[in-house]
Amino acid sequence: MDFLEEPTAQSFIVKVWVEEPAGQSGRGIWHGHITHVHTGKRRYMKSLDEIEDFIAPHLEEMGARLGMRWRLRHWLKHMVKRR
């Protein structure tokens, strides 16, 4: 069986790159994107938290229970966006 067809597995590709190397500030500027292999949906990101935000709904669709920390953080982000 092809691993892409397994109902209990999801595959994602995460790609990150540095656009501006660390200069005098000591911090490089990085970007990236994450792609859901099965659907081809892609999200560009500037924060590692966005990886979790992208993957979590797929886990929920599979029946996974996400922890209280994630649900609270997700709720807070949603409330901020509504303002």
PDB file of N, CA, C and O in Angstrom, chain B, residues numbered from 101:
ATOM      1  N   MET B 101       0.836  -1.178   0.000  1.00  0.00           N
ATOM      2  CA  MET B 101       0.000   0.000   0.000  1.00  0.00           C
ATOM      3  C   MET B 101       0.887   1.250   0.000  1.00  0.00           C
ATOM      4  O   MET B 101       1.899   1.310   0.698  1.00  0.00           O
ATOM      5  N   ASP B 102       0.498   2.208  -0.770  1.00  0.00           N
ATOM      6  CA  ASP B 102       1.229   3.470  -0.853  1.00  0.00           C
ATOM      7  C   ASP B 102       1.013   4.262   0.436  1.00  0.00           C
ATOM      8  O   ASP B 102      -0.121   4.373   0.902  1.00  0.00           O
ATOM      9  N   PHE B 103       2.076   4.811   1.017  1.00  0.00           N
ATOM     10  CA  PHE B 103       1.952   5.524   2.282  1.00  0.00           C
ATOM     11  C   PHE B 103       1.046   6.743   2.178  1.00  0.00           C
ATOM     12  O   PHE B 103       0.507   7.183   3.194  1.00  0.00           O
ATOM     13  N   LEU B 104       0.861   7.302   0.989  1.00  0.00           N
ATOM     14  CA  LEU B 104      -0.008   8.471   0.825  1.00  0.00           C
ATOM     15  C   LEU B 104      -1.480   8.113   0.970  1.00  0.00           C
ATOM     16  O   LEU B 104      -2.308   8.996   1.193  1.00  0.00           O
ATOM     17  N   GLU B 105      -1.817   6.843   0.848  1.00  0.00           N
ATOM     18  CA  GLU B 105      -3.204   6.423   0.924  1.00  0.00           C
ATOM     19  C   GLU B 105      -3.577   5.885   2.298  1.00  0.00           C
ATOM     20  O   GLU B 105      -4.722   5.480   2.497  1.00  0.00           O
ATOM     21  N   GLU B 106      -2.671   5.867   3.235  1.00  0.00           N
ATOM     22  CA  GLU B 106      -2.965   5.373   4.571  1.00  0.00           C
ATOM     23  C   GLU B 106      -3.883   6.362   5.283  1.00  0.00           C
ATOM     24  O   GLU B 106      -3.556   7.545   5.377  1.00  0.00           O
ATOM     25  N   PRO B 107      -5.019   5.899   5.783  1.00  0.00           N
ATOM     26  CA  PRO B 107      -5.957   6.826   6.433  1.00  0.00           C
ATOM     27  C   PRO B 107      -5.444   7.368   7.765  1.00  0.00           C
ATOM     28  O   PRO B 107      -5.964   8.369   8.257  1.00  0.00           O
ATOM     29  N   THR B 108      -4.444   6.736   8.352  1.00  0.00           N
ATOM     30  CA  THR B 108      -3.940   7.190   9.642  1.00  0.00           C
ATOM     31  C   THR B 108      -2.614   7.932   9.526  1.00  0.00           C
ATOM     32  O   THR B 108      -1.946   8.172  10.533  1.00  0.00           O
ATOM     33  N   ALA B 109      -2.230   8.295   8.311  1.00  0.00           N
ATOM     34  CA  ALA B 109      -0.955   8.995   8.122  1.00  0.00           C
ATOM     35  C   ALA B 109      -1.160  10.233   7.258  1.00  0.00           C
ATOM     36  O   ALA B 109      -1.946  10.228   6.311  1.00  0.00           O
ATOM     37  N   GLN B 110      -0.449  11.274   7.600  1.00  0.00           N
ATOM     38  CA  GLN B 110      -0.432  12.509   6.822  1.00  0.00           C
ATOM     39  C   GLN B 110       1.026  12.852   6.563  1.00  0.00           C
ATOM     40  O   GLN B 110       1.882  12.623   7.418  1.00  0.00           O
ATOM     41  N   SER B 111       1.310  13.397   5.391  1.00  0.00           N
ATOM     42  CA  SER B 111       2.682  13.780   5.060  1.00  0.00           C
ATOM     43  C   SER B 111       2.735  15.267   4.740  1.00  0.00           C
ATOM     44  O   SER B 111       1.858  15.815   4.073  1.00  0.00           O
ATOM     45  N   PHE B 112       3.799  15.904   5.241  1.00  0.00           N
ATOM     46  CA  PHE B 112       4.005  17.331   5.043  1.00  0.00           C
ATOM     47  C   PHE B 112       5.455  17.547   4.647  1.00  0.00           C
ATOM     48  O   PHE B 112       6.349  16.822   5.083  1.00  0.00           O
ATOM     49  N   ILE B 113       5.669  18.541   3.827  1.00  0.00           N
ATOM     50  CA  ILE B 113       7.022  18.949   3.459  1.00  0.00           C
ATOM     51  C   ILE B 113       7.235  20.352   4.017  1.00  0.00           C
ATOM     52  O   ILE B 113       6.456  21.262   3.738  1.00  0.00           O
ATOM     53  N   VAL B 114       8.285  20.520   4.802  1.00  0.00           N
ATOM     54  CA  VAL B 114       8.623  21.822   5.378  1.00  0.00           C
ATOM     55  C   VAL B 114       9.916  22.282   4.734  1.00  0.00           C
ATOM     56  O   VAL B 114      10.915  21.564   4.753  1.00  0.00           O
ATOM     57  N   LYS B 115       9.899  23.479   4.164  1.00  0.00           N
ATOM     58  CA  LYS B 115      11.084  24.039   3.537  1.00  0.00           C
ATOM     59  C   LYS B 115      11.350  25.404   4.152  1.00  0.00           C
ATOM     60  O   LYS B 115      10.459  26.252   4.198  1.00  0.00           O
ATOM     61  N   VAL B 116      12.581  25.620   4.627  1.00  0.00           N
ATOM     62  CA  VAL B 116      12.968  26.906   5.209  1.00  0.00           C
ATOM     63  C   VAL B 116      14.263  27.385   4.559  1.00  0.00           C
ATOM     64  O   VAL B 116      15.092  26.585   4.126  1.00  0.00           O
ATOM     65  N   TRP B 117      14.418  28.700   4.501  1.00  0.00           N
ATOM     66  CA  TRP B 117      15.625  29.289   3.939  1.00  0.00           C
ATOM     67  C   TRP B 117      15.874  30.641   4.587  1.00  0.00           C
ATOM     68  O   TRP B 117      14.948  31.291   5.073  1.00  0.00           O
ATOM     69  N   VAL B 118      17.127  31.052   4.587  1.00  0.00           N
ATOM     70  CA  VAL B 118      17.515  32.352   5.141  1.00  0.00           C
ATOM     71  C   VAL B 118      17.642  33.324   3.985  1.00  0.00           C
ATOM     72  O   VAL B 118      18.407  33.096   3.048  1.00  0.00           O
ATOM     73  N   GLU B 119      16.878  34.422   4.060  1.00  0.00           N
ATOM     74  CA  GLU B 119      16.927  35.429   3.000  1.00  0.00           C
ATOM     75  C   GLU B 119      17.980  36.483   3.279  1.00  0.00           C
ATOM     76  O   GLU B 119      18.637  36.978   2.362  1.00  0.00           O
ATOM     77  N   GLU B 120      18.138  36.821   4.541  1.00  0.00           N
ATOM     78  CA  GLU B 120      19.158  37.792   4.923  1.00  0.00           C
ATOM     79  C   GLU B 120      19.981  37.172   6.039  1.00  0.00           C
ATOM     80  O   GLU B 120      19.461  36.943   7.131  1.00  0.00           O
ATOM     81  N   PRO B 121      21.251  36.897   5.788  1.00  0.00           N
ATOM     82  CA  PRO B 121      22.070  36.298   6.841  1.00  0.00           C
ATOM     83  C   PRO B 121      22.206  37.221   8.041  1.00  0.00           C
ATOM     84  O   PRO B 121      21.976  38.427   7.947  1.00  0.00           O
ATOM     85  N   ALA B 122      22.577  36.642   9.153  1.00  0.00           N
ATOM     86  CA  ALA B 122      22.741  37.425  10.379  1.00  0.00           C
ATOM     87  C   ALA B 122      23.775  38.512  10.150  1.00  0.00           C
ATOM     88  O   ALA B 122      24.913  38.238   9.770  1.00  0.00           O
ATOM     89  N   GLY B 123      23.373  39.715  10.381  1.00  0.00           N
ATOM     90  CA  GLY B 123      24.284  40.857  10.232  1.00  0.00           C
ATOM     91  C   GLY B 123      24.675  41.368  11.602  1.00  0.00           C
ATOM     92  O   GLY B 123      24.926  40.591  12.523  1.00  0.00           O
ATOM     93  N   GLN B 124      24.723  42.669  11.725  1.00  0.00           N
ATOM     94  CA  GLN B 124      25.097  43.277  13.002  1.00  0.00           C
ATOM     95  C   GLN B 124      24.065  42.994  14.079  1.00  0.00           C
ATOM     96  O   GLN B 124      24.396  42.952  15.264  1.00  0.00           O
ATOM     97  N   SER B 125      22.818  42.801  13.674  1.00  0.00           N
ATOM     98  CA  SER B 125      21.772  42.525  14.657  1.00  0.00           C
ATOM     99  C   SER B 125      21.924  41.134  15.263  1.00  0.00           C
ATOM    100  O   SER B 125      21.370  40.853  16.325  1.00  0.00           O
ATOM    101  N   GLY B 126      22.678  40.262  14.585  1.00  0.00           N
ATOM    102  CA  GLY B 126      22.874  38.912  15.088  1.00  0.00           C
ATOM    103  C   GLY B 126      21.750  37.961  14.739  1.00  0.00           C
ATOM    104  O   GLY B 126      21.762  36.807  15.169  1.00  0.00           O
ATOM    105  N   ARG B 127      20.766  38.428  13.958  1.00  0.00           N
ATOM    106  CA  ARG B 127      19.631  37.589  13.593  1.00  0.00           C
ATOM    107  C   ARG B 127      19.454  37.580  12.083  1.00  0.00           C
ATOM    108  O   ARG B 127      19.363  38.630  11.447  1.00  0.00           O
ATOM    109  N   GLY B 128      19.408  36.393  11.530  1.00  0.00           N
ATOM    110  CA  GLY B 128      19.100  36.266  10.118  1.00  0.00           C
ATOM    111  C   GLY B 128      17.594  36.291   9.924  1.00  0.00           C
ATOM    112  O   GLY B 128      16.843  35.957  10.841  1.00  0.00           O
ATOM    113  N   ILE B 129      17.156  36.677   8.756  1.00  0.00           N
ATOM    114  CA  ILE B 129      15.731  36.685   8.432  1.00  0.00           C
ATOM    115  C   ILE B 129      15.441  35.445   7.602  1.00  0.00           C
ATOM    116  O   ILE B 129      16.014  35.251   6.529  1.00  0.00           O
ATOM    117  N   TRP B 130      14.543  34.608   8.113  1.00  0.00           N
ATOM    118  CA  TRP B 130      14.244  33.366   7.423  1.00  0.00           C
ATOM    119  C   TRP B 130      12.788  33.358   6.988  1.00  0.00           C
ATOM    120  O   TRP B 130      11.954  34.087   7.524  1.00  0.00           O
ATOM    121  N   HIS B 131      12.513  32.540   6.033  1.00  0.00           N
ATOM    122  CA  HIS B 131      11.153  32.313   5.538  1.00  0.00           C
ATOM    123  C   HIS B 131      11.012  30.824   5.284  1.00  0.00           C
ATOM    124  O   HIS B 131      11.987  30.075   5.327  1.00  0.00           O
ATOM    125  N   GLY B 132       9.809  30.417   5.025  1.00  0.00           N
ATOM    126  CA  GLY B 132       9.598  29.018   4.710  1.00  0.00           C
ATOM    127  C   GLY B 132       8.184  28.765   4.267  1.00  0.00           C
ATOM    128  O   GLY B 132       7.348  29.667   4.243  1.00  0.00           O
ATOM    129  N   HIS B 133       7.930  27.529   3.917  1.00  0.00           N
ATOM    130  CA  HIS B 133       6.564  27.108   3.641  1.00  0.00           C
ATOM    131  C   HIS B 133       6.399  25.657   4.011  1.00  0.00           C
ATOM    132  O   HIS B 133       7.362  24.893   4.084  1.00  0.00           O
ATOM    133  N   ILE B 134       5.152  25.294   4.244  1.00  0.00           N
ATOM    134  CA  ILE B 134       4.804  23.914   4.551  1.00  0.00           C
ATOM    135  C   ILE B 134       3.742  23.486   3.555  1.00  0.00           C
ATOM    136  O   ILE B 134       2.814  24.239   3.258  1.00  0.00           O
ATOM    137  N   THR B 135       3.882  22.288   3.048  1.00  0.00           N
ATOM    138  CA  THR B 135       2.960  21.762   2.044  1.00  0.00           C
ATOM    139  C   THR B 135       2.379  20.450   2.533  1.00  0.00           C
ATOM    140  O   THR B 135       3.110  19.569   2.985  1.00  0.00           O
ATOM    141  N   HIS B 136       1.064  20.322   2.442  1.00  0.00           N
ATOM    142  CA  HIS B 136       0.397  19.058   2.733  1.00  0.00           C
ATOM    143  C   HIS B 136       0.483  18.228   1.455  1.00  0.00           C
ATOM    144  O   HIS B 136      -0.072  18.614   0.426  1.00  0.00           O
ATOM    145  N   VAL B 137       1.168  17.104   1.515  1.00  0.00           N
ATOM    146  CA  VAL B 137       1.479  16.314   0.321  1.00  0.00           C
ATOM    147  C   VAL B 137       0.213  15.855  -0.392  1.00  0.00           C
ATOM    148  O   VAL B 137       0.134  15.951  -1.617  1.00  0.00           O
ATOM    149  N   HIS B 138      -0.768  15.362   0.338  1.00  0.00           N
ATOM    150  CA  HIS B 138      -1.961  14.786  -0.292  1.00  0.00           C
ATOM    151  C   HIS B 138      -2.781  15.820  -1.064  1.00  0.00           C
ATOM    152  O   HIS B 138      -3.232  15.546  -2.176  1.00  0.00           O
ATOM    153  N   THR B 139      -2.979  17.012  -0.480  1.00  0.00           N
ATOM    154  CA  THR B 139      -3.828  18.022  -1.123  1.00  0.00           C
ATOM    155  C   THR B 139      -3.045  19.051  -1.929  1.00  0.00           C
ATOM    156  O   THR B 139      -3.604  19.708  -2.808  1.00  0.00           O
ATOM    157  N   GLY B 140      -1.757  19.194  -1.634  1.00  0.00           N
ATOM    158  CA  GLY B 140      -0.960  20.217  -2.298  1.00  0.00           C
ATOM    159  C   GLY B 140      -1.128  21.599  -1.697  1.00  0.00           C
ATOM    160  O   GLY B 140      -0.530  22.560  -2.179  1.00  0.00           O
ATOM    161  N   LYS B 141      -1.947  21.715  -0.632  1.00  0.00           N
ATOM    162  CA  LYS B 141      -2.125  23.024   0.014  1.00  0.00           C
ATOM    163  C   LYS B 141      -0.813  23.458   0.630  1.00  0.00           C
ATOM    164  O   LYS B 141      -0.086  22.655   1.215  1.00  0.00           O
ATOM    165  N   ARG B 142      -0.518  24.756   0.489  1.00  0.00           N
ATOM    166  CA  ARG B 142       0.748  25.292   0.981  1.00  0.00           C
ATOM    167  C   ARG B 142       0.484  26.571   1.754  1.00  0.00           C
ATOM    168  O   ARG B 142      -0.386  27.365   1.397  1.00  0.00           O
ATOM    169  N   ARG B 143       1.262  26.756   2.833  1.00  0.00           N
ATOM    170  CA  ARG B 143       1.201  27.992   3.609  1.00  0.00           C
ATOM    171  C   ARG B 143       2.618  28.513   3.786  1.00  0.00           C
ATOM    172  O   ARG B 143       3.516  27.783   4.206  1.00  0.00           O
ATOM    173  N   TYR B 144       2.803  29.783   3.459  1.00  0.00           N
ATOM    174  CA  TYR B 144       4.091  30.425   3.702  1.00  0.00           C
ATOM    175  C   TYR B 144       4.114  30.882   5.149  1.00  0.00           C
ATOM    176  O   TYR B 144       3.080  31.248   5.708  1.00  0.00           O
ATOM    177  N   MET B 145       5.291  30.861   5.752  1.00  0.00           N
ATOM    178  CA  MET B 145       5.387  31.155   7.172  1.00  0.00           C
ATOM    179  C   MET B 145       6.642  31.949   7.506  1.00  0.00           C
ATOM    180  O   MET B 145       7.648  31.924   6.799  1.00  0.00           O
ATOM    181  N   LYS B 146       6.521  32.655   8.628  1.00  0.00           N
ATOM    182  CA  LYS B 146       7.649  33.392   9.186  1.00  0.00           C
ATOM    183  C   LYS B 146       7.823  33.048  10.663  1.00  0.00           C
ATOM    184  O   LYS B 146       8.613  33.680  11.365  1.00  0.00           O
ATOM    185  N   SER B 147       7.081  32.046  11.130  1.00  0.00           N
ATOM    186  CA  SER B 147       7.126  31.628  12.525  1.00  0.00           C
ATOM    187  C   SER B 147       6.992  30.115  12.584  1.00  0.00           C
ATOM    188  O   SER B 147       6.207  29.532  11.836  1.00  0.00           O
ATOM    189  N   LEU B 148       7.740  29.483  13.456  1.00  0.00           N
ATOM    190  CA  LEU B 148       7.641  28.033  13.607  1.00  0.00           C
ATOM    191  C   LEU B 148       6.279  27.610  14.140  1.00  0.00           C
ATOM    192  O   LEU B 148       5.844  26.485  13.894  1.00  0.00           O
ATOM    193  N   ASP B 149       5.601  28.491  14.863  1.00  0.00           N
ATOM    194  CA  ASP B 149       4.258  28.182  15.353  1.00  0.00           C
ATOM    195  C   ASP B 149       3.288  27.910  14.206  1.00  0.00           C
ATOM    196  O   ASP B 149       2.320  27.169  14.372  1.00  0.00           O
ATOM    197  N   GLU B 150       3.543  28.499  13.061  1.00  0.00           N
ATOM    198  CA  GLU B 150       2.646  28.319  11.925  1.00  0.00           C
ATOM    199  C   GLU B 150       2.668  26.886  11.391  1.00  0.00           C
ATOM    200  O   GLU B 150       1.717  26.448  10.745  1.00  0.00           O
ATOM    201  N   ILE B 151       3.744  26.165  11.660  1.00  0.00           N
ATOM    202  CA  ILE B 151       3.791  24.754  11.263  1.00  0.00           C
ATOM    203  C   ILE B 151       2.720  23.989  12.033  1.00  0.00           C
ATOM    204  O   ILE B 151       1.936  23.240  11.449  1.00  0.00           O
ATOM    205  N   GLU B 152       2.696  24.183  13.324  1.00  0.00           N
ATOM    206  CA  GLU B 152       1.699  23.522  14.161  1.00  0.00           C
ATOM    207  C   GLU B 152       0.283  23.937  13.770  1.00  0.00           C
ATOM    208  O   GLU B 152      -0.619  23.100  13.728  1.00  0.00           O
ATOM    209  N   ASP B 153       0.083  25.221  13.485  1.00  0.00           N
ATOM    210  CA  ASP B 153      -1.236  25.704  13.085  1.00  0.00           C
ATOM    211  C   ASP B 153      -1.708  25.044  11.790  1.00  0.00           C
ATOM    212  O   ASP B 153      -2.902  24.799  11.618  1.00  0.00           O
ATOM    213  N   PHE B 154      -0.797  24.762  10.901  1.00  0.00           N
ATOM    214  CA  PHE B 154      -1.133  24.155   9.617  1.00  0.00           C
ATOM    215  C   PHE B 154      -1.448  22.665   9.774  1.00  0.00           C
ATOM    216  O   PHE B 154      -2.372  22.154   9.140  1.00  0.00           O
ATOM    217  N   ILE B 155      -0.692  21.980  10.605  1.00  0.00           N
ATOM    218  CA  ILE B 155      -0.836  20.532  10.749  1.00  0.00           C
ATOM    219  C   ILE B 155      -2.014  20.141  11.646  1.00  0.00           C
ATOM    220  O   ILE B 155      -2.664  19.126  11.396  1.00  0.00           O
ATOM    221  N   ALA B 156      -2.294  20.917  12.669  1.00  0.00           N
ATOM    222  CA  ALA B 156      -3.300  20.557  13.670  1.00  0.00           C
ATOM    223  C   ALA B 156      -4.669  20.212  13.089  1.00  0.00           C
ATOM    224  O   ALA B 156      -5.243  19.205  13.502  1.00  0.00           O
ATOM    225  N   PRO B 157      -5.226  20.985  12.156  1.00  0.00           N
ATOM    226  CA  PRO B 157      -6.538  20.613  11.623  1.00  0.00           C
ATOM    227  C   PRO B 157      -6.543  19.242  10.943  1.00  0.00           C
ATOM    228  O   PRO B 157      -7.541  18.525  11.005  1.00  0.00           O
ATOM    229  N   HIS B 158      -5.456  18.883  10.310  1.00  0.00           N
ATOM    230  CA  HIS B 158      -5.362  17.563   9.673  1.00  0.00           C
ATOM    231  C   HIS B 158      -5.378  16.460  10.737  1.00  0.00           C
ATOM    232  O   HIS B 158      -5.984  15.407  10.537  1.00  0.00           O
ATOM    233  N   LEU B 159      -4.715  16.707  11.854  1.00  0.00           N
ATOM    234  CA  LEU B 159      -4.720  15.739  12.944  1.00  0.00           C
ATOM    235  C   LEU B 159      -6.120  15.593  13.535  1.00  0.00           C
ATOM    236  O   LEU B 159      -6.564  14.486  13.838  1.00  0.00           O
ATOM    237  N   GLU B 160      -6.809  16.722  13.695  1.00  0.00           N
ATOM    238  CA  GLU B 160      -8.171  16.675  14.233  1.00  0.00           C
ATOM    239  C   GLU B 160      -9.099  15.893  13.312  1.00  0.00           C
ATOM    240  O   GLU B 160      -9.943  15.132  13.786  1.00  0.00           O
ATOM    241  N   GLU B 161      -8.952  16.073  11.998  1.00  0.00           N
ATOM    242  CA  GLU B 161      -9.768  15.329  11.036  1.00  0.00           C
ATOM    243  C   GLU B 161      -9.550  13.827  11.174  1.00  0.00           C
ATOM    244  O   GLU B 161     -10.453  13.036  10.903  1.00  0.00           O
ATOM    245  N   MET B 162      -8.353  13.438  11.594  1.00  0.00           N
ATOM    246  CA  MET B 162      -8.025  12.019  11.767  1.00  0.00           C
ATOM    247  C   MET B 162      -8.481  11.495  13.128  1.00  0.00           C
ATOM    248  O   MET B 162      -8.344  10.306  13.417  1.00  0.00           O
ATOM    249  N   GLY B 163      -9.025  12.385  13.964  1.00  0.00           N
ATOM    250  CA  GLY B 163      -9.511  11.965  15.272  1.00  0.00           C
ATOM    251  C   GLY B 163      -8.540  12.178  16.407  1.00  0.00           C
ATOM    252  O   GLY B 163      -8.803  11.737  17.526  1.00  0.00           O
ATOM    253  N   ALA B 164      -7.428  12.838  16.157  1.00  0.00           N
ATOM    254  CA  ALA B 164      -6.456  13.098  17.218  1.00  0.00           C
ATOM    255  C   ALA B 164      -6.989  14.178  18.161  1.00  0.00           C
ATOM    256  O   ALA B 164      -7.638  15.130  17.728  1.00  0.00           O
ATOM    257  N   ARG B 165      -6.711  14.020  19.432  1.00  0.00           N
ATOM    258  CA  ARG B 165      -7.093  15.029  20.416  1.00  0.00           C
ATOM    259  C   ARG B 165      -5.888  15.920  20.670  1.00  0.00           C
ATOM    260  O   ARG B 165      -4.820  15.445  21.058  1.00  0.00           O
ATOM    261  N   LEU B 166      -6.070  17.198  20.451  1.00  0.00           N
ATOM    262  CA  LEU B 166      -4.989  18.152  20.668  1.00  0.00           C
ATOM    263  C   LEU B 166      -5.020  18.619  22.117  1.00  0.00           C
ATOM    264  O   LEU B 166      -6.086  18.694  22.729  1.00  0.00           O
ATOM    265  N   GLY B 167      -3.870  18.926  22.652  1.00  0.00           N
ATOM    266  CA  GLY B 167      -3.759  19.311  24.049  1.00  0.00           C
ATOM    267  C   GLY B 167      -4.390  20.662  24.354  1.00  0.00           C
ATOM    268  O   GLY B 167      -4.665  21.463  23.461  1.00  0.00           O
ATOM    269  N   MET B 168      -4.607  20.884  25.634  1.00  0.00           N
ATOM    270  CA  MET B 168      -5.217  22.131  26.096  1.00  0.00           C
ATOM    271  C   MET B 168      -4.378  23.335  25.701  1.00  0.00           C
ATOM    272  O   MET B 168      -4.928  24.383  25.361  1.00  0.00           O
ATOM    273  N   ARG B 169      -3.054  23.206  25.739  1.00  0.00           N
ATOM    274  CA  ARG B 169      -2.171  24.324  25.372  1.00  0.00           C
ATOM    275  C   ARG B 169      -2.427  24.768  23.944  1.00  0.00           C
ATOM    276  O   ARG B 169      -2.530  25.965  23.675  1.00  0.00           O
ATOM    277  N   TRP B 170      -2.529  23.817  23.026  1.00  0.00           N
ATOM    278  CA  TRP B 170      -2.757  24.163  21.627  1.00  0.00           C
ATOM    279  C   TRP B 170      -4.135  24.784  21.448  1.00  0.00           C
ATOM    280  O   TRP B 170      -4.274  25.791  20.753  1.00  0.00           O
ATOM    281  N   ARG B 171      -5.154  24.198  22.066  1.00  0.00           N
ATOM    282  CA  ARG B 171      -6.519  24.727  21.905  1.00  0.00           C
ATOM    283  C   ARG B 171      -6.616  26.143  22.445  1.00  0.00           C
ATOM    284  O   ARG B 171      -7.263  26.990  21.831  1.00  0.00           O
ATOM    285  N   LEU B 172      -5.983  26.420  23.587  1.00  0.00           N
ATOM    286  CA  LEU B 172      -6.010  27.762  24.162  1.00  0.00           C
ATOM    287  C   LEU B 172      -5.285  28.758  23.264  1.00  0.00           C
ATOM    288  O   LEU B 172      -5.787  29.852  23.009  1.00  0.00           O
ATOM    289  N   ARG B 173      -4.110  28.376  22.787  1.00  0.00           N
ATOM    290  CA  ARG B 173      -3.350  29.265  21.900  1.00  0.00           C
ATOM    291  C   ARG B 173      -4.125  29.540  20.615  1.00  0.00           C
ATOM    292  O   ARG B 173      -4.159  30.675  20.138  1.00  0.00           O
ATOM    293  N   HIS B 174      -4.744  28.512  20.059  1.00  0.00           N
ATOM    294  CA  HIS B 174      -5.534  28.660  18.838  1.00  0.00           C
ATOM    295  C   HIS B 174      -6.716  29.603  19.084  1.00  0.00           C
ATOM    296  O   HIS B 174      -7.003  30.457  18.246  1.00  0.00           O
ATOM    297  N   TRP B 175      -7.396  29.462  20.210  1.00  0.00           N
ATOM    298  CA  TRP B 175      -8.525  30.319  20.553  1.00  0.00           C
ATOM    299  C   TRP B 175      -8.079  31.771  20.699  1.00  0.00           C
ATOM    300  O   TRP B 175      -8.742  32.684  20.208  1.00  0.00           O
ATOM    301  N   LEU B 176      -6.939  31.980  21.383  1.00  0.00           N
ATOM    302  CA  LEU B 176      -6.436  33.343  21.565  1.00  0.00           C
ATOM    303  C   LEU B 176      -6.090  33.994  20.223  1.00  0.00           C
ATOM    304  O   LEU B 176      -6.404  35.163  20.002  1.00  0.00           O
ATOM    305  N   LYS B 177      -5.448  33.243  19.332  1.00  0.00           N
ATOM    306  CA  LYS B 177      -5.128  33.781  18.009  1.00  0.00           C
ATOM    307  C   LYS B 177      -6.394  34.161  17.258  1.00  0.00           C
ATOM    308  O   LYS B 177      -6.448  35.200  16.601  1.00  0.00           O
ATOM    309  N   HIS B 178      -7.408  33.315  17.360  1.00  0.00           N
ATOM    310  CA  HIS B 178      -8.675  33.583  16.688  1.00  0.00           C
ATOM    311  C   HIS B 178      -9.315  34.865  17.225  1.00  0.00           C
ATOM    312  O   HIS B 178      -9.842  35.668  16.455  1.00  0.00           O
ATOM    313  N   MET B 179      -9.269  35.053  18.535  1.00  0.00           N
ATOM    314  CA  MET B 179      -9.863  36.252  19.148  1.00  0.00           C
ATOM    315  C   MET B 179      -9.123  37.514  18.708  1.00  0.00           C
ATOM    316  O   MET B 179      -9.755  38.541  18.462  1.00  0.00           O
ATOM    317  N   VAL B 180      -7.809  37.454  18.608  1.00  0.00           N
ATOM    318  CA  VAL B 180      -7.025  38.614  18.172  1.00  0.00           C
ATOM    319  C   VAL B 180      -7.365  38.975  16.730  1.00  0.00           C
ATOM    320  O   VAL B 180      -7.477  40.156  16.400  1.00  0.00           O
ATOM    321  N   LYS B 181      -7.529  37.970  15.867  1.00  0.00           N
ATOM    322  CA  LYS B 181      -7.847  38.218  14.455  1.00  0.00           C
ATOM    323  C   LYS B 181      -9.219  38.861  14.294  1.00  0.00           C
ATOM    324  O   LYS B 181      -9.438  39.610  13.342  1.00  0.00           O
ATOM    325  N   ARG B 182     -10.140  38.583  15.201  1.00  0.00           N
ATOM    326  CA  ARG B 182     -11.505  39.122  15.102  1.00  0.00           C
ATOM    327  C   ARG B 182     -11.543  40.610  15.378  1.00  0.00           C
ATOM    328  O   ARG B 182     -12.488  41.282  14.965  1.00  0.00           O
ATOM    329  N   ARG B 183     -10.549  41.143  16.060  1.00  0.00           N
ATOM    330  CA  ARG B 183     -10.566  42.570  16.426  1.00  0.00           C
ATOM    331  C   ARG B 183     -10.238  43.438  15.291  1.00  0.00           C
ATOM    332  O   ARG B 183     -10.211  44.660  15.436  1.00  0.00           O
TER     333      ARG B 183
END
